[in-house]
């Protein structure tokens, strides 16, 4: 899991989890979104 910085709101920095999968595991990424994962879900089409 990676973390990325989000634009500050109210003077505080917000850190969001970054969940990265390759294209072969796009169904796993979709399942994360359906379960309401907190953060960003990214499918890397250039990997693997």
Secondary structure, 3 states (H helix, E strand, C coil): CEEEEEEEECCEEEEEEEEEEEHHHHHHHHHHHHCCCCCEEEEECCCC
